[in-house]
Amino acid sequence: MSDIKKITTPLTDEVIKDLKAGDRVLLSGYVYTARDAAHKRMLEDYEKTGKLPFDVKGQVIYYVGPTPPKPGQVIGSAGPTTAYRMDKYTPKLLELGLKGTIGKGWRGPEVKEALKKHKAVYFAAYGGTAALLSKHIKSSEIIAYEDLGPEAIRKLYFEDFPVIVANDMYGGDVFEEGQKIYRKIEIDP
């Protein structure tokens, strides 16, 4: 088991180069939220205006649609959304300078190639722990597309948010590696 790495946004090429699939990470700093509807609108707006609602260079997008906060909370439950639903949008955002995404589940081949090409990473967050994950979010502010409700783009501040590097810039993939290990155990107990 590797040591836990602590990193802070915005991410740089140097930070990305040090991350390998399977690394456990505590992520701090500002992170932006966006799901399907926000991704679609962002890229449509970019096609029309050449601008995004925030500068993606060095940033991380968390695929989440948080629940409303209860009194005294910064944010409600904030668990990861299935990442592959954003695969058709991700390569363009990586090309524009995005350095990381956070979700759950695997990514398609186009995203994995774009991660290598643009020196970026995909982090997997722990599914099923939405209420616990929200305790690592210290501020939340809607910055775009408020009409999308839970899918509005938010700027969050993370403090030691736990993730795993699922796909690194070298082609490493924890999901593929995990399957290989499982198959080896199954074949060769």
GUKESE-867781 format. One record per residue: residue number from 0; residue in three letters; x, y, z of N, C-alpha, C in turn. Coordinates in Angstrom, 3 decimals. Layout:
+-----+---------+----------+----------+----------+----------+----------+----------+----------+----------+----------+
| num | residuo |      nc1 |      nc2 |      nc3 |     cac1 |     cac2 |     cac3 |      cc1 |      cc2 |      cc3 |
+-----+---------+----------+----------+----------+----------+----------+----------+----------+----------+----------+
| NUM |     Ala |        X |        Y |        Z |        X |        Y |        Z |        X |        Y |        Z |
...
+-----+---------+----------+----------+----------+----------+----------+----------+----------+----------+----------+
END
This chain:
+-----+---------+----------+----------+----------+----------+----------+----------+----------+----------+----------+
| num | residuo |      nc1 |      nc2 |      nc3 |     cac1 |     cac2 |     cac3 |      cc1 |      cc2 |      cc3 |
+-----+---------+----------+----------+----------+----------+----------+----------+----------+----------+----------+
|   0 |     Met |    0.855 |   -1.183 |    0.000 |    0.000 |    0.000 |    0.000 |    0.890 |    1.230 |    0.000 |
|   1 |     Ser |    0.623 |    2.124 |   -0.907 |    1.448 |    3.325 |   -1.016 |    1.103 |    4.332 |    0.072 |
|   2 |     Asp |    2.023 |    5.251 |    0.310 |    1.762 |    6.340 |    1.237 |    0.698 |    7.253 |    0.643 |
|   3 |     Ile |    0.042 |    7.982 |    1.516 |   -0.954 |    8.943 |    1.053 |   -0.249 |   10.223 |    0.638 |
|   4 |     Lys |   -0.583 |   10.709 |   -0.563 |    0.012 |   11.944 |   -1.075 |   -0.960 |   13.087 |   -0.824 |
|   5 |     Lys |   -0.434 |   14.212 |   -0.386 |   -1.254 |   15.405 |   -0.198 |   -0.923 |   16.373 |   -1.315 |
|   6 |     Ile |   -1.957 |   16.779 |   -2.057 |   -1.750 |   17.729 |   -3.149 |   -2.798 |   18.840 |   -3.058 |
|   7 |     Thr |   -2.460 |   19.971 |   -3.662 |   -3.328 |   21.145 |   -3.631 |   -3.524 |   21.673 |   -5.041 |
|   8 |     Thr |   -4.744 |   22.079 |   -5.333 |   -5.045 |   22.699 |   -6.623 |   -4.592 |   24.146 |   -6.600 |
|   9 |     Pro |   -4.317 |   24.744 |   -7.769 |   -4.342 |   24.144 |   -9.098 |   -3.194 |   23.152 |   -9.278 |
|  10 |     Leu |   -3.427 |   22.175 |  -10.146 |   -2.432 |   21.136 |  -10.393 |   -1.486 |   21.568 |  -11.511 |
|  11 |     Thr |   -0.235 |   21.157 |  -11.375 |    0.794 |   21.453 |  -12.376 |    1.259 |   20.156 |  -13.029 |
|  12 |     Asp |    1.983 |   20.283 |  -14.130 |    2.548 |   19.094 |  -14.781 |    3.439 |   18.324 |  -13.812 |
|  13 |     Glu |    4.189 |   19.044 |  -12.966 |    5.094 |   18.378 |  -12.022 |    4.315 |   17.509 |  -11.031 |
|  14 |     Val |    3.199 |   18.019 |  -10.539 |    2.362 |   17.243 |   -9.617 |    1.795 |   16.028 |  -10.338 |
|  15 |     Ile |    1.277 |   16.244 |  -11.543 |    0.667 |   15.164 |  -12.322 |    1.679 |   14.059 |  -12.609 |
|  16 |     Lys |    2.920 |   14.438 |  -12.951 |    3.962 |   13.452 |  -13.268 |    4.263 |   12.542 |  -12.088 |
|  17 |     Asp |    4.028 |   13.014 |  -10.868 |    4.322 |   12.248 |   -9.653 |    3.183 |   11.302 |   -9.256 |
|  18 |     Leu |    2.042 |   11.388 |   -9.928 |    0.884 |   10.568 |   -9.564 |    0.800 |    9.328 |  -10.438 |
|  19 |     Lys |    0.616 |    8.193 |   -9.780 |    0.512 |    6.909 |  -10.479 |   -0.800 |    6.233 |  -10.109 |
|  20 |     Ala |   -1.348 |    5.483 |  -11.048 |   -2.589 |    4.752 |  -10.795 |   -2.436 |    3.933 |   -9.515 |
|  21 |     Gly |   -3.430 |    4.048 |   -8.650 |   -3.414 |    3.349 |   -7.369 |   -2.981 |    4.220 |   -6.205 |
|  22 |     Asp |   -2.350 |    5.370 |   -6.486 |   -1.941 |    6.269 |   -5.401 |   -3.167 |    6.770 |   -4.650 |
|  23 |     Arg |   -3.050 |    6.796 |   -3.340 |   -4.079 |    7.399 |   -2.495 |   -3.693 |    8.858 |   -2.285 |
|  24 |     Val |   -4.684 |    9.740 |   -2.429 |   -4.428 |   11.180 |   -2.410 |   -5.431 |   11.874 |   -1.495 |
|  25 |     Leu |   -4.943 |   12.878 |   -0.783 |   -5.810 |   13.816 |   -0.076 |   -5.701 |   15.129 |   -0.830 |
|  26 |     Leu |   -6.800 |   15.544 |   -1.440 |   -6.824 |   16.709 |   -2.311 |   -7.387 |   17.913 |   -1.562 |
|  27 |     Ser |   -6.658 |   19.023 |   -1.618 |   -7.112 |   20.271 |   -1.015 |   -7.083 |   21.373 |   -2.066 |
|  28 |     Gly |   -7.828 |   22.443 |   -1.805 |   -7.877 |   23.578 |   -2.717 |   -9.221 |   23.686 |   -3.406 |
|  29 |     Tyr |   -9.301 |   24.605 |   -4.367 |  -10.556 |   24.820 |   -5.086 |  -10.745 |   23.775 |   -6.172 |
|  30 |     Val |  -11.978 |   23.275 |   -6.261 |  -12.387 |   22.282 |   -7.247 |  -13.752 |   22.728 |   -7.764 |
|  31 |     Tyr |  -14.027 |   22.475 |   -9.025 |  -15.294 |   22.874 |   -9.633 |  -16.174 |   21.655 |   -9.855 |
|  32 |     Thr |  -17.488 |   21.864 |   -9.767 |  -18.419 |   20.769 |  -10.014 |  -19.047 |   20.924 |  -11.384 |
|  33 |     Ala |  -19.329 |   19.809 |  -12.019 |  -20.081 |   19.813 |  -13.275 |  -20.503 |   18.387 |  -13.583 |
|  34 |     Arg |  -21.741 |   18.251 |  -14.021 |  -22.239 |   16.970 |  -14.496 |  -22.647 |   17.113 |  -15.956 |
|  35 |     Asp |  -23.417 |   16.177 |  -16.450 |  -23.774 |   16.097 |  -17.869 |  -24.289 |   17.413 |  -18.446 |
|  36 |     Ala |  -25.348 |   17.961 |  -17.854 |  -25.985 |   19.165 |  -18.412 |  -25.017 |   20.347 |  -18.423 |
|  37 |     Ala |  -24.235 |   20.505 |  -17.364 |  -23.276 |   21.611 |  -17.297 |  -22.163 |   21.429 |  -18.325 |
|  38 |     His |  -21.683 |   20.212 |  -18.501 |  -20.647 |   19.952 |  -19.503 |  -21.163 |   20.305 |  -20.905 |
|  39 |     Lys |  -22.371 |   19.847 |  -21.201 |  -22.952 |   20.114 |  -22.515 |  -23.044 |   21.625 |  -22.750 |
|  40 |     Arg |  -23.564 |   22.347 |  -21.766 |  -23.729 |   23.790 |  -21.923 |  -22.382 |   24.508 |  -21.998 |
|  41 |     Met |  -21.426 |   24.074 |  -21.176 |  -20.098 |   24.709 |  -21.206 |  -19.484 |   24.641 |  -22.596 |
|  42 |     Leu |  -19.545 |   23.449 |  -23.194 |  -18.897 |   23.293 |  -24.495 |  -19.702 |   23.944 |  -25.617 |
|  43 |     Glu |  -21.020 |   24.005 |  -25.476 |  -21.814 |   24.758 |  -26.452 |  -21.462 |   26.245 |  -26.366 |
|  44 |     Asp |  -21.366 |   26.765 |  -25.134 |  -20.980 |   28.168 |  -24.941 |  -19.578 |   28.428 |  -25.492 |
|  45 |     Tyr |  -18.669 |   27.477 |  -25.263 |  -17.305 |   27.638 |  -25.759 |  -17.286 |   27.720 |  -27.287 |
|  46 |     Glu |  -18.096 |   26.880 |  -27.933 |  -18.169 |   26.900 |  -29.401 |  -18.658 |   28.254 |  -29.906 |
|  47 |     Lys |  -19.591 |   28.868 |  -29.172 |  -20.177 |   30.156 |  -29.588 |  -19.280 |   31.343 |  -29.247 |
|  48 |     Thr |  -18.648 |   31.317 |  -28.066 |  -17.965 |   32.516 |  -27.548 |  -16.457 |   32.361 |  -27.372 |
|  49 |     Gly |  -15.979 |   31.116 |  -27.372 |  -14.561 |   30.894 |  -27.104 |  -14.223 |   31.002 |  -25.624 |
|  50 |     Lys |  -15.254 |   31.039 |  -24.778 |  -15.039 |   31.179 |  -23.338 |  -15.791 |   30.103 |  -22.559 |
|  51 |     Leu |  -15.241 |   29.769 |  -21.392 |  -15.890 |   28.870 |  -20.439 |  -16.282 |   29.693 |  -19.209 |
|  52 |     Pro |  -17.177 |   29.182 |  -18.363 |  -17.594 |   29.952 |  -17.187 |  -16.507 |   30.116 |  -16.123 |
|  53 |     Phe |  -15.425 |   29.354 |  -16.241 |  -14.263 |   29.512 |  -15.364 |  -13.040 |   29.040 |  -16.126 |
|  54 |     Asp |  -11.877 |   29.512 |  -15.716 |  -10.626 |   29.132 |  -16.369 |  -10.262 |   27.720 |  -15.915 |
|  55 |     Val |  -10.268 |   26.765 |  -16.836 |  -10.020 |   25.365 |  -16.482 |   -8.540 |   25.026 |  -16.335 |
|  56 |     Lys |   -7.647 |   25.930 |  -16.703 |   -6.212 |   25.613 |  -16.673 |   -5.757 |   25.240 |  -15.259 |
|  57 |     Gly |   -5.243 |   24.003 |  -15.133 |   -4.727 |   23.515 |  -13.866 |   -5.803 |   23.058 |  -12.890 |
|  58 |     Gln |   -7.057 |   23.123 |  -13.301 |   -8.156 |   22.848 |  -12.376 |   -8.615 |   21.391 |  -12.412 |
|  59 |     Val |   -9.499 |   21.084 |  -11.457 |  -10.099 |   19.761 |  -11.312 |  -11.617 |   19.940 |  -11.324 |
|  60 |     Ile |  -12.312 |   19.075 |  -12.056 |  -13.777 |   19.049 |  -12.039 |  -14.223 |   17.789 |  -11.317 |
|  61 |     Tyr |  -15.120 |   17.976 |  -10.345 |  -15.733 |   16.886 |   -9.588 |  -17.115 |   16.646 |  -10.173 |
|  62 |     Tyr |  -17.367 |   15.417 |  -10.611 |  -18.654 |   15.049 |  -11.175 |  -19.606 |   14.759 |  -10.017 |
|  63 |     Val |  -20.368 |   15.782 |   -9.618 |  -21.249 |   15.666 |   -8.466 |  -22.440 |   16.596 |   -8.633 |
|  64 |     Gly |  -23.566 |   16.166 |   -8.115 |  -24.763 |   16.993 |   -8.012 |  -25.191 |   16.942 |   -6.558 |
|  65 |     Pro |  -24.627 |   17.796 |   -5.729 |  -24.873 |   17.691 |   -4.288 |  -26.324 |   17.956 |   -3.903 |
|  66 |     Thr |  -26.710 |   17.369 |   -2.780 |  -28.034 |   17.646 |   -2.233 |  -27.986 |   18.990 |   -1.511 |
|  67 |     Pro |  -29.145 |   19.600 |   -1.284 |  -29.146 |   20.887 |   -0.563 |  -28.595 |   20.707 |    0.861 |
|  68 |     Pro |  -27.901 |   21.725 |    1.350 |  -27.363 |   21.629 |    2.707 |  -28.460 |   21.756 |    3.760 |
|  69 |     Lys |  -28.272 |   21.070 |    4.860 |  -29.144 |   21.245 |    6.024 |  -28.630 |   22.473 |    6.773 |
|  70 |     Pro |  -29.432 |   23.053 |    7.646 |  -28.967 |   24.220 |    8.408 |  -27.620 |   23.937 |    9.085 |
|  71 |     Gly |  -26.690 |   24.876 |    8.911 |  -25.367 |   24.738 |    9.509 |  -24.363 |   24.001 |    8.640 |
|  72 |     Gln |  -24.808 |   23.437 |    7.515 |  -23.903 |   22.723 |    6.611 |  -23.485 |   23.632 |    5.459 |
|  73 |     Val |  -22.282 |   23.382 |    4.935 |  -21.783 |   24.081 |    3.750 |  -22.448 |   23.516 |    2.498 |
|  74 |     Ile |  -22.654 |   22.204 |    2.504 |  -23.177 |   21.482 |    1.338 |  -23.854 |   20.221 |    1.848 |
|  75 |     Gly |  -24.793 |   19.697 |    1.083 |  -25.410 |   18.430 |    1.445 |  -24.510 |   17.269 |    1.053 |
|  76 |     Ser |  -25.097 |   16.086 |    0.968 |  -24.328 |   14.920 |    0.533 |  -23.742 |   15.189 |   -0.839 |
|  77 |     Ala |  -22.479 |   14.788 |   -1.033 |  -21.768 |   15.138 |   -2.263 |  -20.930 |   13.964 |   -2.756 |
|  78 |     Gly |  -21.618 |   12.909 |   -3.186 |  -20.919 |   11.729 |   -3.691 |  -20.700 |   11.797 |   -5.191 |
|  79 |     Pro |  -19.736 |   11.038 |   -5.692 |  -19.364 |   11.084 |   -7.108 |  -20.423 |   10.497 |   -8.036 |
|  80 |     Thr |  -20.488 |   11.065 |   -9.231 |  -21.340 |   10.577 |  -10.309 |  -20.496 |    9.710 |  -11.238 |
|  81 |     Thr |  -21.141 |    8.794 |  -11.929 |  -20.470 |    7.915 |  -12.878 |  -19.755 |    8.740 |  -13.954 |
|  82 |     Ala |  -18.456 |    8.543 |  -14.037 |  -17.598 |    9.391 |  -14.862 |  -17.775 |    9.197 |  -16.367 |
|  83 |     Tyr |  -18.010 |    7.986 |  -16.829 |  -18.016 |    7.760 |  -18.274 |  -19.100 |    8.570 |  -18.981 |
|  84 |     Arg |  -20.104 |    9.049 |  -18.223 |  -21.141 |    9.878 |  -18.840 |  -20.572 |   11.211 |  -19.337 |
|  85 |     Met |  -19.418 |   11.616 |  -18.815 |  -18.778 |   12.855 |  -19.247 |  -17.687 |   12.611 |  -20.287 |
|  86 |     Asp |  -17.485 |   11.369 |  -20.704 |  -16.382 |   11.038 |  -21.610 |  -16.405 |   11.816 |  -22.919 |
|  87 |     Lys |  -17.590 |   12.100 |  -23.460 |  -17.635 |   12.808 |  -24.748 |  -17.203 |   14.261 |  -24.624 |
|  88 |     Tyr |  -17.205 |   14.817 |  -23.410 |  -16.813 |   16.209 |  -23.189 |  -15.380 |   16.359 |  -22.668 |
|  89 |     Thr |  -14.887 |   15.342 |  -22.002 |  -13.626 |   15.447 |  -21.270 |  -12.409 |   15.736 |  -22.151 |
|  90 |     Pro |  -12.205 |   15.067 |  -23.287 |  -11.004 |   15.355 |  -24.073 |  -10.852 |   16.836 |  -24.438 |
|  91 |     Lys |  -11.941 |   17.513 |  -24.786 |  -11.858 |   18.930 |  -25.149 |  -11.450 |   19.764 |  -23.936 |
|  92 |     Leu |  -12.007 |   19.472 |  -22.770 |  -11.647 |   20.223 |  -21.561 |  -10.188 |   19.991 |  -21.179 |
|  93 |     Leu |   -9.704 |   18.761 |  -21.368 |   -8.291 |   18.479 |  -21.100 |   -7.408 |   19.263 |  -22.079 |
|  94 |     Glu |   -7.826 |   19.336 |  -23.315 |   -7.087 |   20.112 |  -24.323 |   -7.001 |   21.594 |  -23.918 |
|  95 |     Leu |   -8.056 |   22.079 |  -23.262 |   -8.103 |   23.481 |  -22.833 |   -7.354 |   23.734 |  -21.519 |
|  96 |     Gly |   -6.786 |   22.656 |  -20.920 |   -5.946 |   22.847 |  -19.742 |   -6.424 |   22.212 |  -18.459 |
|  97 |     Leu |   -7.598 |   21.588 |  -18.460 |   -8.070 |   20.886 |  -17.260 |   -7.047 |   19.816 |  -16.890 |
|  98 |     Lys |   -6.732 |   19.684 |  -15.600 |   -5.698 |   18.735 |  -15.167 |   -6.240 |   17.520 |  -14.443 |
|  99 |     Gly |   -7.500 |   17.564 |  -14.015 |   -8.022 |   16.410 |  -13.302 |   -9.532 |   16.383 |  -13.272 |
| 100 |     Thr |  -10.052 |   15.178 |  -13.116 |  -11.480 |   14.978 |  -12.920 |  -11.657 |   13.990 |  -11.777 |
| 101 |     Ile |  -12.809 |   14.061 |  -11.130 |  -13.133 |   13.149 |  -10.032 |  -14.510 |   12.570 |  -10.291 |
| 102 |     Gly |  -14.616 |   11.253 |  -10.218 |  -15.908 |   10.596 |  -10.389 |  -15.845 |    9.202 |   -9.824 |
| 103 |     Lys |  -16.744 |    8.348 |  -10.318 |  -16.667 |    6.940 |   -9.945 |  -16.748 |    6.107 |  -11.213 |
| 104 |     Gly |  -16.116 |    4.948 |  -11.178 |  -16.130 |    4.053 |  -12.321 |  -15.045 |    4.360 |  -13.338 |
| 105 |     Trp |  -15.027 |    3.552 |  -14.380 |  -13.979 |    3.581 |  -15.394 |  -14.184 |    4.701 |  -16.400 |
| 106 |     Arg |  -13.132 |    4.954 |  -17.199 |  -13.162 |    5.923 |  -18.298 |  -12.898 |    5.185 |  -19.596 |
| 107 |     Gly |  -13.402 |    5.741 |  -20.676 |  -13.225 |    5.145 |  -21.992 |  -11.853 |    5.414 |  -22.577 |
| 108 |     Pro |  -11.519 |    4.725 |  -23.671 |  -10.197 |    4.845 |  -24.282 |   -9.852 |    6.256 |  -24.749 |
| 109 |     Glu |  -10.839 |    7.026 |  -25.230 |  -10.556 |    8.382 |  -25.703 |  -10.088 |    9.270 |  -24.547 |
| 110 |     Val |  -10.717 |    9.106 |  -23.389 |  -10.324 |    9.900 |  -22.218 |   -8.943 |    9.468 |  -21.743 |
| 111 |     Lys |   -8.693 |    8.174 |  -21.706 |   -7.384 |    7.696 |  -21.244 |   -6.258 |    8.204 |  -22.159 |
| 112 |     Glu |   -6.513 |    8.247 |  -23.459 |   -5.521 |    8.793 |  -24.389 |   -5.332 |   10.290 |  -24.162 |
| 113 |     Ala |   -6.441 |   11.002 |  -23.940 |   -6.358 |   12.453 |  -23.701 |   -5.619 |   12.756 |  -22.395 |
| 114 |     Leu |   -5.773 |   11.904 |  -21.376 |   -5.032 |   12.086 |  -20.116 |   -3.531 |   12.001 |  -20.378 |
| 115 |     Lys |   -3.126 |   11.050 |  -21.210 |   -1.703 |   10.917 |  -21.543 |   -1.225 |   12.119 |  -22.355 |
| 116 |     Lys |   -1.989 |   12.486 |  -23.373 |   -1.596 |   13.568 |  -24.270 |   -1.479 |   14.910 |  -23.553 |
| 117 |     His |   -2.394 |   15.170 |  -22.622 |   -2.459 |   16.490 |  -21.980 |   -1.951 |   16.495 |  -20.537 |
| 118 |     Lys |   -1.295 |   15.395 |  -20.129 |   -0.723 |   15.300 |  -18.785 |   -1.758 |   15.641 |  -17.716 |
| 119 |     Ala |   -2.725 |   14.734 |  -17.568 |   -3.804 |   14.928 |  -16.603 |   -4.117 |   13.595 |  -15.928 |
| 120 |     Val |   -4.985 |   13.638 |  -14.918 |   -5.347 |   12.427 |  -14.182 |   -6.856 |   12.369 |  -13.945 |
| 121 |     Tyr |   -7.313 |   11.146 |  -13.736 |   -8.694 |   10.903 |  -13.305 |   -8.612 |   10.284 |  -11.921 |
| 122 |     Phe |   -9.271 |   10.943 |  -10.981 |   -9.346 |   10.434 |   -9.608 |  -10.690 |    9.748 |   -9.407 |
| 123 |     Ala |  -10.681 |    8.624 |   -8.703 |  -11.922 |    7.979 |   -8.299 |  -12.186 |    8.352 |   -6.846 |
| 124 |     Ala |  -13.421 |    8.773 |   -6.587 |  -13.841 |    9.045 |   -5.213 |  -14.588 |    7.816 |   -4.713 |
| 125 |     Tyr |  -14.696 |    7.722 |   -3.439 |  -15.331 |    6.564 |   -2.823 |  -16.840 |    6.677 |   -2.943 |
| 126 |     Gly |  -17.452 |    5.809 |   -3.757 |  -18.900 |    5.796 |   -3.902 |  -19.556 |    5.283 |   -2.626 |
| 127 |     Gly |  -20.784 |    5.735 |   -2.373 |  -21.522 |    5.278 |   -1.199 |  -21.158 |    5.999 |    0.083 |
| 128 |     Thr |  -20.305 |    7.024 |   -0.019 |  -19.874 |    7.751 |    1.182 |  -20.154 |    9.247 |    1.051 |
| 129 |     Ala |  -21.242 |    9.598 |    0.372 |  -21.528 |   10.992 |    0.042 |  -21.578 |   11.902 |    1.263 |
| 130 |     Ala |  -22.212 |   11.450 |    2.334 |  -22.314 |   12.293 |    3.533 |  -20.940 |   12.503 |    4.159 |
| 131 |     Leu |  -20.110 |   11.463 |    4.156 |  -18.763 |   11.594 |    4.719 |  -17.882 |   12.482 |    3.850 |
| 132 |     Leu |  -17.971 |   12.334 |    2.532 |  -17.167 |   13.157 |    1.633 |  -17.496 |   14.638 |    1.798 |
| 133 |     Ser |  -18.763 |   14.956 |    2.034 |  -19.161 |   16.364 |    2.151 |  -18.489 |   17.049 |    3.334 |
| 134 |     Lys |  -18.039 |   16.294 |    4.319 |  -17.343 |   16.885 |    5.476 |  -15.975 |   17.458 |    5.094 |
| 135 |     His |  -15.448 |   17.065 |    3.937 |  -14.161 |   17.576 |    3.451 |  -14.340 |   18.799 |    2.551 |
| 136 |     Ile |  -15.586 |   19.238 |    2.370 |  -15.884 |   20.412 |    1.552 |  -16.172 |   21.573 |    2.501 |
| 137 |     Lys |  -15.316 |   22.588 |    2.446 |  -15.375 |   23.685 |    3.421 |  -16.111 |   24.915 |    2.918 |
| 138 |     Ser |  -16.305 |   25.044 |    1.600 |  -17.111 |   26.146 |    1.063 |  -17.701 |   25.713 |   -0.270 |
| 139 |     Ser |  -18.822 |   26.339 |   -0.624 |  -19.521 |   26.035 |   -1.863 |  -20.197 |   27.293 |   -2.368 |
| 140 |     Glu |  -19.952 |   27.605 |   -3.653 |  -20.523 |   28.808 |   -4.258 |  -20.924 |   28.474 |   -5.688 |
| 141 |     Ile |  -22.175 |   28.742 |   -6.056 |  -22.610 |   28.550 |   -7.444 |  -21.991 |   29.657 |   -8.286 |
| 142 |     Ile |  -21.311 |   29.249 |   -9.380 |  -20.670 |   30.254 |  -10.236 |  -21.256 |   30.319 |  -11.647 |
| 143 |     Ala |  -22.046 |   29.293 |  -12.029 |  -22.637 |   29.312 |  -13.374 |  -23.809 |   28.331 |  -13.455 |
| 144 |     Tyr |  -24.745 |   28.662 |  -14.335 |  -25.873 |   27.792 |  -14.672 |  -26.740 |   27.438 |  -13.464 |
| 145 |     Glu |  -27.070 |   28.438 |  -12.662 |  -27.881 |   28.216 |  -11.458 |  -29.203 |   27.535 |  -11.791 |
| 146 |     Asp |  -29.714 |   27.775 |  -13.009 |  -30.979 |   27.164 |  -13.425 |  -30.907 |   25.638 |  -13.487 |
| 147 |     Leu |  -29.713 |   25.075 |  -13.465 |  -29.569 |   23.610 |  -13.493 |  -29.732 |   22.971 |  -12.117 |
| 148 |     Gly |  -29.975 |   23.780 |  -11.099 |  -30.196 |   23.239 |   -9.750 |  -28.973 |   22.500 |   -9.247 |
| 149 |     Pro |  -29.134 |   21.223 |   -8.857 |  -27.989 |   20.462 |   -8.337 |  -26.844 |   20.326 |   -9.333 |
| 150 |     Glu |  -27.158 |   20.489 |  -10.640 |  -26.115 |   20.356 |  -11.665 |  -25.463 |   21.689 |  -12.036 |
| 151 |     Ala |  -25.788 |   22.754 |  -11.309 |  -25.125 |   24.040 |  -11.535 |  -23.629 |   23.873 |  -11.278 |
| 152 |     Ile |  -22.827 |   24.726 |  -11.898 |  -21.384 |   24.673 |  -11.647 |  -21.107 |   25.399 |  -10.334 |
| 153 |     Arg |  -20.427 |   24.693 |   -9.443 |  -20.058 |   25.250 |   -8.152 |  -18.542 |   25.301 |   -8.028 |
| 154 |     Lys |  -18.089 |   26.244 |   -7.239 |  -16.684 |   26.311 |   -6.851 |  -16.651 |   25.858 |   -5.388 |
| 155 |     Leu |  -15.990 |   24.727 |   -5.162 |  -15.892 |   24.152 |   -3.822 |  -14.488 |   24.338 |   -3.288 |
| 156 |     Tyr |  -14.369 |   24.375 |   -1.979 |  -13.045 |   24.334 |   -1.373 |  -12.927 |   23.022 |   -0.619 |
| 157 |     Phe |  -11.945 |   22.203 |   -1.041 |  -11.685 |   20.893 |   -0.434 |  -10.596 |   21.007 |    0.623 |
| 158 |     Glu |  -10.754 |   20.210 |    1.659 |   -9.690 |   20.054 |    2.647 |   -9.484 |   18.558 |    2.862 |
| 159 |     Asp |   -8.352 |   18.053 |    2.373 |   -8.012 |   16.632 |    2.500 |   -9.129 |   15.705 |    2.018 |
| 160 |     Phe |   -9.637 |   15.962 |    0.830 |  -10.691 |   15.154 |    0.213 |  -10.045 |   13.855 |   -0.301 |
| 161 |     Pro |  -10.516 |   12.681 |    0.175 |   -9.848 |   11.417 |   -0.180 |  -10.246 |   10.885 |   -1.563 |
| 162 |     Val |   -9.243 |   10.644 |   -2.406 |   -9.446 |   10.071 |   -3.736 |   -8.322 |    9.074 |   -4.029 |
| 163 |     Ile |   -8.510 |    8.318 |   -5.084 |   -7.496 |    7.383 |   -5.578 |   -7.206 |    7.755 |   -7.031 |
| 164 |     Val |   -5.958 |    7.720 |   -7.438 |   -5.631 |    7.946 |   -8.845 |   -6.085 |    6.698 |   -9.608 |
| 165 |     Ala |   -7.131 |    6.860 |  -10.396 |   -7.667 |    5.733 |  -11.162 |   -6.961 |    5.596 |  -12.503 |
| 166 |     Asn |   -6.726 |    6.737 |  -13.173 |   -6.004 |    6.751 |  -14.448 |   -4.954 |    7.836 |  -14.383 |
| 167 |     Asp |   -3.713 |    7.463 |  -14.683 |   -2.624 |    8.438 |  -14.645 |   -2.224 |    8.836 |  -16.065 |
| 168 |     Met |   -1.245 |    9.735 |  -16.171 |   -0.807 |   10.225 |  -17.483 |    0.048 |    9.212 |  -18.243 |
| 169 |     Tyr |    0.361 |    8.090 |  -17.595 |    1.202 |    7.059 |  -18.214 |    0.383 |    5.896 |  -18.774 |
| 170 |     Gly |   -0.935 |    5.984 |  -18.653 |   -1.787 |    4.897 |  -19.134 |   -2.177 |    3.917 |  -18.046 |
| 171 |     Gly |   -1.709 |    4.141 |  -16.826 |   -2.085 |    3.269 |  -15.712 |   -3.575 |    3.345 |  -15.440 |
| 172 |     Asp |   -4.166 |    2.194 |  -15.101 |   -5.612 |    2.106 |  -14.894 |   -5.890 |    1.134 |  -13.749 |
| 173 |     Val |   -6.379 |    1.638 |  -12.608 |   -6.623 |    0.764 |  -11.448 |   -7.705 |   -0.260 |  -11.734 |
| 174 |     Phe |   -8.646 |    0.057 |  -12.596 |   -9.715 |   -0.890 |  -12.890 |   -9.180 |   -2.080 |  -13.689 |
| 175 |     Glu |   -8.342 |   -1.810 |  -14.692 |   -7.735 |   -2.898 |  -15.460 |   -6.794 |   -3.721 |  -14.586 |
| 176 |     Glu |   -5.969 |   -3.052 |  -13.771 |   -5.030 |   -3.765 |  -12.888 |   -5.777 |   -4.640 |  -11.893 |
| 177 |     Gly |   -6.861 |   -4.107 |  -11.342 |   -7.662 |   -4.879 |  -10.388 |   -8.239 |   -6.132 |  -11.017 |
| 178 |     Gln |   -8.707 |   -6.018 |  -12.253 |   -9.247 |   -7.188 |  -12.947 |   -8.163 |   -8.229 |  -13.189 |
| 179 |     Lys |   -6.955 |   -7.781 |  -13.550 |   -5.847 |   -8.718 |  -13.781 |   -5.514 |   -9.487 |  -12.502 |
| 180 |     Ile |   -5.464 |   -8.771 |  -11.392 |   -5.160 |   -9.410 |  -10.110 |   -6.249 |  -10.416 |   -9.758 |
| 181 |     Tyr |   -7.493 |  -10.032 |   -9.929 |   -8.616 |  -10.923 |   -9.618 |   -8.569 |  -12.168 |  -10.483 |
| 182 |     Arg |   -8.328 |  -11.998 |  -11.783 |   -8.278 |  -13.147 |  -12.693 |   -7.121 |  -14.071 |  -12.354 |
| 183 |     Lys |   -5.978 |  -13.508 |  -11.958 |   -4.834 |  -14.337 |  -11.580 |   -5.168 |  -15.164 |  -10.352 |
| 184 |     Ile |   -5.813 |  -14.577 |   -9.370 |   -6.206 |  -15.302 |   -8.152 |   -7.197 |  -16.396 |   -8.507 |
| 185 |     Glu |   -8.146 |  -16.074 |   -9.366 |   -9.169 |  -17.027 |   -9.765 |   -8.559 |  -18.213 |  -10.501 |
| 186 |     Ile |   -7.567 |  -17.951 |  -11.371 |   -6.937 |  -19.003 |  -12.162 |   -5.872 |  -19.746 |  -11.369 |
| 187 |     Asp |   -5.133 |  -19.029 |  -10.565 |   -3.951 |  -19.577 |   -9.887 |   -4.031 |  -19.332 |   -8.378 |
| 188 |     Pro |   -4.973 |  -20.017 |   -7.670 |   -5.168 |  -19.709 |   -6.249 |   -3.995 |  -19.963 |   -5.367 |
+-----+---------+----------+----------+----------+----------+----------+----------+----------+----------+----------+
END
